[in-house]
Amino acid sequence: MENYKKKRYGKIPEQSVSVSNTTKKKFNFKKLLILMVNTVVCASVYFFLVNTDAFMKYTTIIMAFYLFVLTGFIFSYVFYNRGFSQKKVKREMLPPDWSEEAKDTFMKGSTERSKKSEWMLYIIFPFAITLMIEMVLLFIVYR
């Protein structure tokens, strides 16, 4: 195989970065635990309200409330992060008449916004998972 590469490409460049030196991101179990607890709480409250006799006649209202909360948080997350449009912008794309300080604040803005809005994801995912479970139960299991 080495000879084939040498014939085809000429000199084989040395690998500049070894695999052992690359940094791996540690998996964040704390975030996963928070997400799982929020999902269990959200789903438990929902299914308790839907399956309790006192609230059974309000099932549509409860489902609509969960859907509106989910939709509101999704829109607010996207709007707060400016539609994720700043992630594609590079420093050289910014107007040349901007000062270096203005360019720095603009470039830091998207990462700061995504870090500040991370808490919304802890609400969006549990509500989405709860409604997905409900849709599976309604349209597949109880059919």
MODELLER restraints for C-alpha pairs under 7 A, 6 or more apart:
rsr = mdl.restraints
at = mdl.atoms
rsr.add(forms.Gaussian(group=physical.xy_distance, feature=features.Distance(at['CA:6:A'], at['CA:12:A']), mean=6.29, stdev=0.5))
rsr.add(forms.Gaussian(group=physical.xy_distance, feature=features.Distance(at['CA:35:A'], at['CA:122:A']), mean=5.80, stdev=0.5))
rsr.add(forms.Gaussian(group=physical.xy_distance, feature=features.Distance(at['CA:38:A'], at['CA:126:A']), mean=6.06, stdev=0.5))
rsr.add(forms.Gaussian(group=physical.xy_distance, feature=features.Distance(at['CA:39:A'], at['CA:126:A']), mean=4.14, stdev=0.5))
rsr.add(forms.Gaussian(group=physical.xy_distance, feature=features.Distance(at['CA:42:A'], at['CA:126:A']), mean=6.20, stdev=0.5))
rsr.add(forms.Gaussian(group=physical.xy_distance, feature=features.Distance(at['CA:42:A'], at['CA:127:A']), mean=6.60, stdev=0.5))
rsr.add(forms.Gaussian(group=physical.xy_distance, feature=features.Distance(at['CA:42:A'], at['CA:130:A']), mean=6.98, stdev=0.5))
rsr.add(forms.Gaussian(group=physical.xy_distance, feature=features.Distance(at['CA:43:A'], at['CA:130:A']), mean=5.20, stdev=0.5))
rsr.add(forms.Gaussian(group=physical.xy_distance, feature=features.Distance(at['CA:49:A'], at['CA:55:A']), mean=5.78, stdev=0.5))
rsr.add(forms.Gaussian(group=physical.xy_distance, feature=features.Distance(at['CA:50:A'], at['CA:56:A']), mean=5.52, stdev=0.5))
rsr.add(forms.Gaussian(group=physical.xy_distance, feature=features.Distance(at['CA:50:A'], at['CA:59:A']), mean=5.35, stdev=0.5))
rsr.add(forms.Gaussian(group=physical.xy_distance, feature=features.Distance(at['CA:66:A'], at['CA:127:A']), mean=6.71, stdev=0.5))
rsr.add(forms.Gaussian(group=physical.xy_distance, feature=features.Distance(at['CA:70:A'], at['CA:124:A']), mean=5.84, stdev=0.5))
rsr.add(forms.Gaussian(group=physical.xy_distance, feature=features.Distance(at['CA:70:A'], at['CA:127:A']), mean=5.96, stdev=0.5))
rsr.add(forms.Gaussian(group=physical.xy_distance, feature=features.Distance(at['CA:70:A'], at['CA:128:A']), mean=6.72, stdev=0.5))
rsr.add(forms.Gaussian(group=physical.xy_distance, feature=features.Distance(at['CA:73:A'], at['CA:120:A']), mean=6.72, stdev=0.5))
rsr.add(forms.Gaussian(group=physical.xy_distance, feature=features.Distance(at['CA:73:A'], at['CA:124:A']), mean=6.34, stdev=0.5))
rsr.add(forms.Gaussian(group=physical.xy_distance, feature=features.Distance(at['CA:74:A'], at['CA:124:A']), mean=6.63, stdev=0.5))
rsr.add(forms.Gaussian(group=physical.xy_distance, feature=features.Distance(at['CA:77:A'], at['CA:117:A']), mean=6.63, stdev=0.5))
rsr.add(forms.Gaussian(group=physical.xy_distance, feature=features.Distance(at['CA:77:A'], at['CA:120:A']), mean=6.70, stdev=0.5))
rsr.add(forms.Gaussian(group=physical.xy_distance, feature=features.Distance(at['CA:81:A'], at['CA:110:A']), mean=6.83, stdev=0.5))
rsr.add(forms.Gaussian(group=physical.xy_distance, feature=features.Distance(at['CA:81:A'], at['CA:113:A']), mean=5.84, stdev=0.5))
rsr.add(forms.Gaussian(group=physical.xy_distance, feature=features.Distance(at['CA:81:A'], at['CA:114:A']), mean=6.33, stdev=0.5))
rsr.add(forms.Gaussian(group=physical.xy_distance, feature=features.Distance(at['CA:86:A'], at['CA:110:A']), mean=6.09, stdev=0.5))
rsr.add(forms.Gaussian(group=physical.xy_distance, feature=features.Distance(at['CA:87:A'], at['CA:110:A']), mean=6.67, stdev=0.5))
